[in-house]
Amino acid sequence: MSEKSSKLLRALYLIQGKPGITTTELAERLEVTKTSVNRYITDLTYVAPLTTDVSGKVSKHYFSEDFAMQPLKLTDEELIALSLVPSLVDPDKLTPAFMTGHEKILATHRMEKVRQKQQGALIDDIAGIIQLGTPVHRPESRNLLQPIIQAILEQKTIRTEYHTQHSNETKQRDIDPYFLVPRDLKFYLIGYCHRAEAIRTFRVSRFLDVEPTERSFDKGGFNIRQHLKHTWSIDQGDKQVTCRVRFAPEVARYVLEEELFVQPWTKVDPDGSLQFEVKVDNEKEFIRWVLQYGPSAEILKPESARQAMREQIQAWSRMYG
């Protein structure tokens, strides 16, 4: 962090901690001139709701009542310095209120460190409970769920090495991780890719390395359900199509318990068969799903999907005679 950034951040905390602090006090605490303080105040008005009251030659600075910034965690050096305060000051000048407040600050810091340690252990446990398979070509793959989950919870950008299968290339990518989505015995990460400057979907098993950074991010108005509204499984297409399938009675109840992001229309016929209609943006992915039900599922529309199914059956017929 640059010296100016450090001064700006400290000025912010000083104003937040003592509403009405004067320019003179800020200059003394920051060890800068009043002119520098005035520049800092101007800079802060661009990022925070800051008000300055001028009475004569005295300027007092305030933030609006509904504004507060979470202070940075104490460093080990700051903690040691705070611990030494009682031994450096005349005990007769330390009031009981100061001592109890001092003790609470130190206790809160220690509690936060314990909480972070416990959270880290919990994430390790969760990542260990979720068992993933390993790629055939890379049986020694690391389980990278732990750093990904940690980064999602803390909203920290991750620096990754990711292998893109269709181009057979491995590149470094900085990603803001938003959500983990399980699909077909695999996990996918949905997040903002800084290289592509867009929301992308990444298969977790294709990460070769994941390292957290100190850079925070904000998901803004991103809505995972809206993002996957017409996505059948995980791969998004660019053309929406309405598909309709009739499922035989013996598989209807299994189809009804499928867990989907899309919202299908369904109707159970008197004979127990199931009418199933849904709008998707990836027809090929939908057909692959229907294939698992074999002859117990008939695609009724669109015609392009029926034709794709005929061609698949003909190819199998030629293969197996």
C-alpha positions in Angstrom: 0.0 0.0 0.0 1.4 3.4 -1.0 2.0 6.1 1.7 -0.8 8.2 0.4 -3.3 5.3 0.5 -2.2 4.5 4.0 -2.7 8.1 5.1 -6.2 8.2 3.4 -7.2 5.0 5.1 -6.1 6.2 8.5 -7.8 9.6 8.0 -11.0 7.6 7.3 -10.7 5.7 10.5 -9.9 8.8 12.5 -13.0 10.6 11.3 -15.2 7.5 11.8 -13.8 7.0 15.3 -14.1 10.7 16.3 -16.9 12.4 14.5 -16.2 16.2 14.4 -12.4 15.8 14.4 -10.7 19.0 13.3 -8.3 19.5 10.4 -5.6 20.5 13.0 -6.1 17.2 14.9 -6.0 15.2 11.7 -2.7 16.9 10.7 -1.2 16.1 14.1 -2.3 12.5 14.0 -1.3 11.9 10.4 2.0 13.9 10.8 1.2 16.0 7.7 0.4 19.6 7.0 -3.1 21.0 7.0 -2.8 21.5 3.2 -2.3 17.7 2.9 -5.3 17.0 5.1 -7.5 19.2 2.9 -6.3 17.2 -0.1 -7.1 13.9 1.7 -10.6 15.3 2.6 -11.3 16.1 -1.0 -10.2 12.6 -2.1 -12.4 11.0 0.6 -15.5 12.8 -0.6 -15.4 10.8 -3.8 -15.7 7.4 -1.9 -17.6 8.2 1.3 -20.4 10.5 2.4 -18.2 13.1 4.1 -19.4 16.4 5.5 -17.2 19.3 6.7 -18.6 22.0 9.0 -16.6 25.3 9.0 -16.9 27.6 12.0 -14.5 30.5 11.8 -11.0 29.0 11.2 -12.0 25.6 12.6 -13.1 22.8 10.2 -14.8 19.7 11.6 -15.3 16.5 9.6 -18.1 13.9 9.8 -19.5 10.9 8.0 -23.2 10.5 7.6 -24.8 8.4 10.4 -25.5 5.4 8.2 -21.9 5.1 7.0 -19.3 2.9 8.6 -16.3 1.0 7.3 -15.1 -2.2 8.8 -11.6 -1.5 10.3 -8.7 -3.7 9.1 -7.6 -6.5 11.4 -4.9 -5.7 13.9 -1.5 -6.7 12.8 0.7 -8.6 15.3 2.8 -5.5 15.8 -0.3 -3.4 16.6 -1.5 -6.1 19.1 1.9 -6.1 20.9 1.8 -2.3 21.0 -1.7 -2.3 22.5 -0.7 -4.9 25.0 2.2 -2.7 26.2 0.1 0.4 26.8 -0.7 -0.2 30.5 3.0 -0.8 31.3 4.1 2.4 29.5 1.6 4.7 31.3 1.4 5.8 34.9 -1.2 3.3 36.4 -2.8 6.1 38.4 -3.8 7.8 35.2 -5.5 4.7 33.8 -9.2 4.7 34.7 -11.1 1.4 35.2 -13.1 2.2 32.1 -9.8 2.4 30.1 -8.6 -0.9 31.4 -11.9 -2.7 30.7 -12.1 -1.2 27.2 -8.4 -2.1 26.5 -9.1 -5.7 27.7 -12.2 -6.0 25.4 -10.2 -4.8 22.4 -7.5 -7.4 22.9 -10.0 -10.1 23.7 -12.0 -9.3 20.5 -8.9 -9.5 18.4 -8.0 -12.9 19.9 -11.6 -14.1 19.4 -11.4 -13.1 15.7 -8.2 -15.0 15.2 -9.8 -18.1 16.9 -12.9 -17.7 14.7 -10.8 -17.5 11.5 -8.9 -20.6 12.6 -12.1 -22.4 13.3 -13.6 -21.3 10.0 -10.6 -22.5 8.1 -10.8 -25.9 9.9 -14.5 -26.1 9.0 -13.8 -25.4 5.4 -11.1 -28.0 5.3 -13.6 -30.5 6.8 -16.3 -29.6 4.2 -13.8 -29.9 1.4 -12.7 -33.2 2.7 -16.2 -34.5 3.0 -17.0 -33.7 -0.6 -15.3 -36.4 -2.5 -14.5 -35.8 -6.2 -13.3 -38.2 -8.7 -10.0 -37.7 -10.5 -9.4 -37.2 -14.3 -8.3 -40.4 -16.0 -5.3 -38.6 -17.5 -4.3 -36.9 -14.1 -4.9 -39.4 -11.2 -2.9 -37.3 -8.8 -5.1 -34.2 -9.0 -5.3 -32.0 -5.9 -8.6 -31.3 -4.3 -8.9 -27.5 -4.8 -12.3 -27.1 -3.3 -10.9 -25.7 0.0 -9.3 -22.5 -1.4 -12.2 -22.0 -3.8 -14.8 -22.3 -1.0 -12.7 -20.0 1.3 -12.5 -17.4 -1.5 -16.2 -17.5 -2.2 -17.0 -17.0 1.5 -14.5 -14.1 1.9 -15.2 -12.7 -1.6 -11.6 -12.7 -2.6 -10.3 -13.0 -6.1 -8.3 -16.2 -6.9 -5.3 -16.6 -9.2 -5.6 -19.8 -11.1 -3.9 -22.1 -13.7 -6.8 -23.4 -15.8 -6.8 -25.9 -18.7 -9.3 -25.2 -21.4 -10.2 -28.5 -23.1 -11.5 -27.3 -26.5 -8.3 -25.3 -27.2 -6.0 -27.6 -25.2 -4.4 -24.6 -23.6 -3.4 -23.8 -20.0 -3.5 -20.1 -19.0 -3.4 -18.0 -15.8 -6.7 -16.5 -15.0 -7.8 -14.2 -12.1 -11.4 -15.1 -11.2 -13.9 -13.6 -8.8 -15.6 -16.9 -7.6 -19.4 -16.5 -7.2 -21.0 -20.0 -6.9 -20.1 -23.7 -7.0 -22.6 -25.8 -8.9 -22.6 -29.6 -8.8 -23.6 -31.4 -12.1 -23.2 -35.0 -13.1 -20.6 -36.0 -10.4 -18.6 -32.8 -11.2 -18.3 -29.4 -9.7 -18.4 -26.2 -11.7 -17.3 -22.7 -10.6 -19.3 -19.7 -11.9 -17.6 -16.4 -11.6 -16.2 -13.3 -13.2 -13.1 -14.0 -15.3 -10.8 -11.0 -15.5 -9.0 -12.3 -18.6 -12.3 -12.7 -20.5 -13.9 -9.7 -18.8 -17.1 -11.6 -18.5 -19.0 -14.2 -16.4 -17.7 -17.7 -17.2 -18.2 -21.3 -16.1 -15.1 -23.4 -15.0 -15.0 -27.1 -14.4 -13.2 -27.5 -11.1 -11.2 -30.6 -12.1 -9.5 -28.5 -14.9 -7.9 -26.1 -12.4 -4.2 -27.0 -12.0 -3.6 -24.5 -9.3 -5.7 -22.1 -7.2 -4.2 -19.3 -5.0 -6.2 -16.7 -3.0 -5.3 -13.1 -3.4 -6.0 -10.1 -1.1 -8.2 -8.4 -3.7 -11.8 -8.2 -2.7 -14.8 -8.2 -5.1 -18.5 -7.5 -5.1 -21.0 -9.7 -7.0 -23.2 -6.6 -7.6 -26.6 -7.7 -8.7 -25.6 -11.1 -10.1 -28.4 -13.6 -9.6 -27.4 -17.3 -10.1 -30.9 -18.5 -10.8 -31.5 -15.8 -13.4 -28.1 -16.6 -14.9 -29.0 -20.3 -15.3 -32.7 -19.7 -16.0 -32.7 -21.5 -19.4 -29.6 -23.6 -18.9 -30.4 -27.3 -18.9 -27.3 -28.6 -17.1 -24.2 -26.2 -17.1 -23.2 -25.3 -20.6 -25.0 -22.3 -21.9 -26.1 -21.9 -25.5 -27.1 -18.8 -27.5 -30.5 -19.9 -28.8 -33.6 -20.8 -26.8 -35.7 -23.7 -27.9 -38.8 -25.3 -26.4 -38.5 -29.1 -26.0 -41.3 -31.5 -25.2 -40.9 -35.1 -24.1 -43.3 -38.0 -23.2 -41.9 -40.2 -20.5 -43.3 -43.7 -19.9 -45.1 -44.5 -16.6 -42.2 -46.5 -15.2 -39.8 -43.6 -15.3 -42.2 -40.7 -14.7 -41.6 -40.5 -10.9 -37.8 -40.4 -11.4 -38.1 -37.5 -13.9 -40.3 -35.6 -11.4 -37.6 -35.7 -8.7 -34.9 -34.2 -11.0 -33.3 -31.1 -9.5 -33.2 -28.3 -12.1 -32.5 -24.6 -12.4 -35.0 -24.4 -15.3 -38.8 -24.5 -14.5 -40.5 -27.1 -16.7 -44.2 -27.6 -17.4 -45.4 -31.1 -16.5 -48.6 -33.1 -16.8 -49.3 -36.7 -15.7 -51.6 -38.4 -18.2 -54.3 -41.0 -17.1 -52.1 -43.9 -18.1 -49.3 -42.6 -15.8 -47.1 -41.3 -18.6 -45.6 -37.8 -18.1 -45.7 -34.8 -20.5 -42.6 -32.7 -19.9 -42.0 -29.3 -21.6 -39.2 -26.9 -21.0 -37.4 -23.9 -22.7 -33.6 -24.4 -22.8 -30.7 -22.7 -24.5 -28.7 -25.8 -25.3 -30.5 -28.4 -27.2 -27.6 -30.9 -27.4 -27.3 -30.9 -23.6 -31.0 -31.6 -23.3 -30.8 -34.5 -25.7 -27.9 -36.1 -23.8 -30.1 -36.0 -20.7 -33.1 -37.6 -22.5 -30.9 -40.4 -23.8 -30.3 -41.9 -20.3 -34.0 -42.9 -20.3 -33.7 -44.9 -23.5 -36.9 -46.0 -25.2 -38.9 -44.8 -22.1 -38.6 -41.3 -23.4 -39.9 -39.9 -26.7 -39.0 -36.4 -27.9 -42.1 -34.8 -29.3 -40.6 -31.5 -30.3 -38.8 -29.7 -31.8 -38.3 -31.6 -35.0 -34.6 -30.8 -35.0 -34.2 -32.7 -31.7 -36.3 -35.7 -33.1 -34.0 -35.7 -36.2 -30.9 -35.6 -34.0 -32.3 -38.6 -32.0 -33.0 -40.6 -35.3 -29.4 -40.0 -36.5 -28.0 -41.1 -33.1 -30.1 -44.3 -33.2 -29.0 -45.0 -36.8 -25.4 -44.5 -35.9 -25.7 -47.0 -33.0 -27.6 -49.5 -35.3 -24.7 -49.4 -37.8 -22.2 -49.8 -35.0 -23.8 -52.7 -33.3 -25.3 -54.3 -36.4 
